[in-house]
């Protein structure tokens, strides 16, 4: 019987390709570095700081910028870590899933050689194998448990699937279930971290963009100061 065992991909941002996600990461990293440099320039250039203060960019407002920058930087780092964990957990799950699925395929083909009709269905040896990992675990577990009962246990034992082998296969299913739970949790954590990163980056960039626009509107006669801000 045909099977659908396509692995679940690691979490990404919406429907973007890996290349697009990499570009977004690079852009945000550059934005974080730029905002840090801009605030640092204001802090070390007294004339620029004096020109910006009447525009509302006093010490309090610059501290707000630093807070927004720190939040964007921290959430960026946390998202990178969360994505790495999710990718590792997925790889660990797939490394175990492959031999577990191969053994289940061998079991199904063996049961199909022995049985027909309803007995195949009772032993989980008919229809398609679900690509959903949790559905697969449930169906394989049920199939193996049935295979351990008589008269199936004796018939399968004669064809290579002795109780010990089936019990080992069941242990593989339980291990896969544990790894799948961990992978699912880390994927959700990575998605949440991505949302937090995007929100923090948006706030930081909005603050920096307003600073540049206000500066450009009010310091037209001081292109030297605007140049310090990268405007």
C-alpha positions in Angstrom: 0.0 0.0 0.0 1.2 3.6 -0.6 2.4 5.7 2.2 2.7 9.4 2.9 5.6 10.0 5.3 6.6 13.6 4.4 8.4 15.1 7.4 7.2 18.4 8.9 9.5 21.3 7.9 11.0 23.6 10.6 9.1 26.7 11.5 9.5 29.7 9.2 8.0 33.2 8.9 4.7 32.9 7.1 5.0 31.6 3.5 8.5 33.0 2.9 11.2 30.9 1.4 14.3 30.1 3.5 16.2 32.7 1.4 13.6 35.3 2.2 13.8 34.5 5.9 17.6 34.7 5.8 17.4 38.1 4.1 14.9 39.3 6.8 17.2 38.1 9.5 20.1 40.0 7.9 18.1 43.2 7.5 16.9 43.2 11.1 20.5 42.6 12.3 21.6 45.5 10.2 18.8 47.7 11.6 19.7 46.8 15.1 23.3 47.8 14.5 22.3 51.0 12.8 20.0 52.2 15.6 22.7 51.4 18.2 25.2 53.4 16.2 22.8 56.3 15.7 22.0 56.6 19.4 25.6 56.3 20.2 26.5 59.1 17.7 23.9 61.4 19.4 25.4 60.7 22.8 28.9 61.5 21.7 28.1 64.5 19.5 27.1 67.5 21.8 26.1 69.7 18.9 23.8 67.1 17.4 22.3 66.3 20.8 21.7 70.0 21.3 20.0 70.4 17.9 17.7 67.4 18.6 16.7 68.3 22.1 14.2 71.0 21.1 12.6 68.5 18.8 11.7 66.2 21.7 14.8 64.0 21.5 16.0 64.7 25.0 17.7 62.2 27.4 14.4 60.6 28.2 13.5 60.0 24.6 16.9 58.6 23.8 16.6 56.3 26.7 13.4 55.1 25.2 15.2 54.4 22.0 17.8 52.4 23.9 15.1 50.3 25.5 13.5 49.6 22.2 16.9 48.8 20.7 17.6 46.4 23.6 14.2 44.7 23.2 14.8 44.2 19.5 18.3 42.9 20.0 17.2 40.5 22.8 14.2 39.1 20.9 16.3 38.7 17.8 18.8 36.6 19.8 16.1 34.6 21.5 14.5 33.8 18.1 17.8 32.6 16.7 18.2 30.3 19.7 14.6 29.1 19.5 14.9 28.4 15.8 18.1 26.4 16.3 16.5 24.3 19.1 13.4 23.7 16.9 15.6 22.6 14.0 17.6 20.3 16.2 14.5 18.8 17.8 13.0 18.2 14.4 16.2 16.5 13.1 16.3 14.3 16.2 12.7 13.3 15.6 13.2 12.5 12.0 16.3 10.5 12.7 14.2 8.2 14.9 11.1 8.4 12.6 12.9 7.0 9.6 13.7 3.5 11.1 10.4 3.4 13.0 8.5 4.0 9.8 10.7 1.5 7.9 10.0 -1.2 10.5 6.3 -0.5 10.3 6.3 -0.7 6.6 8.0 -4.1 6.8 5.4 -5.2 9.4 2.6 -4.1 7.2 3.9 -5.9 4.1 4.4 -9.0 6.2 0.9 -8.9 7.5 -0.4 -8.2 4.0 1.3 -11.4 2.8 -0.3 -13.4 5.6 -3.8 -11.9 5.8 -6.5 -10.5 3.5 -9.6 -8.3 4.0 -10.8 -7.4 7.5 -7.8 -9.1 9.2 -5.4 -6.7 7.4 -7.4 -3.8 8.6 -7.4 -5.1 12.2 -3.6 -5.3 12.1 -3.2 -1.8 10.6 -2.0 -3.3 7.3 -4.6 -1.8 4.9 -5.0 1.7 3.5 -2.5 4.5 3.5 0.0 5.3 6.3 -0.8 8.8 7.5 1.8 11.5 7.1 0.6 13.1 10.3 3.1 11.9 12.9 0.6 11.8 15.8 -1.9 9.8 13.7 0.9 7.5 12.6 1.9 6.9 16.2 -1.7 6.1 17.2 -2.3 3.7 14.3 1.0 1.9 14.6 0.7 1.5 18.3 -2.8 0.0 17.9 -1.6 -2.3 15.1 1.3 -3.6 17.1 -0.8 -4.2 20.2 -3.2 -6.2 18.1 -0.3 -8.1 16.6 0.7 -9.3 20.0 -2.7 -11.1 20.5 -3.5 -14.6 19.3 -3.8 -16.0 16.8 -1.9 -13.1 15.1 1.1 -13.4 17.4 1.8 -17.0 16.4 1.2 -16.4 12.7 3.5 -13.3 12.6 6.2 -15.0 14.7 6.5 -17.7 12.0 7.2 -14.9 9.4 9.8 -13.0 11.5 7.8 -10.8 13.7 8.1 -12.5 17.1 6.7 -10.8 20.2 10.1 -9.4 21.1 10.5 -7.7 17.8 7.0 -6.2 18.0 7.6 -5.0 21.6 10.8 -3.4 20.4 8.8 -1.7 17.6 6.4 -0.4 20.2 9.3 1.0 22.2 10.4 2.8 19.1 6.9 4.3 18.7 7.0 5.6 22.3 10.4 7.1 21.8 9.1 8.8 18.6 6.1 10.1 20.5 8.4 11.7 23.1 10.6 13.3 20.5 7.6 14.5 18.5 6.2 16.2 21.7 9.5 18.0 22.1 9.7 19.0 18.5 6.2 20.3 18.5 6.8 22.4 21.6 10.0 23.9 20.2 8.3 24.7 16.9 5.6 26.6 18.8 8.3 28.4 20.8 10.1 29.4 17.7 6.9 30.7 16.1 6.2 32.7 19.2 9.8 34.0 19.3 9.5 35.1 15.7 6.4 37.1 16.4 8.0 38.7 19.4 11.1 39.5 17.4 9.1 41.0 14.6 7.0 43.2 16.9 10.1 44.5 18.8 11.9 45.2 15.5 8.9 47.1 14.2 8.7 49.3 17.3 12.4 50.0 17.2 12.4 50.9 13.5 9.3 53.1 13.8 11.1 55.1 16.5 14.3 55.4 14.4 12.3 56.3 11.3 10.5 59.1 13.1 13.7 60.5 14.4 15.2 60.6 11.0 12.1 62.2 9.4 11.8 64.8 12.2 15.5 65.6 11.9 15.3 65.9 8.1 12.4 68.2 8.3 13.9 70.5 10.9 17.7 70.4 10.2 17.7 71.2 6.5 20.3 73.8 7.1 22.6 71.4 8.9 23.4 68.7 6.4 26.5 67.9 8.4 24.4 66.9 11.4 22.0 65.0 9.2 24.9 63.1 7.8 25.8 62.0 11.3 22.4 60.4 11.5 22.7 58.8 8.2 20.0 60.9 6.7 
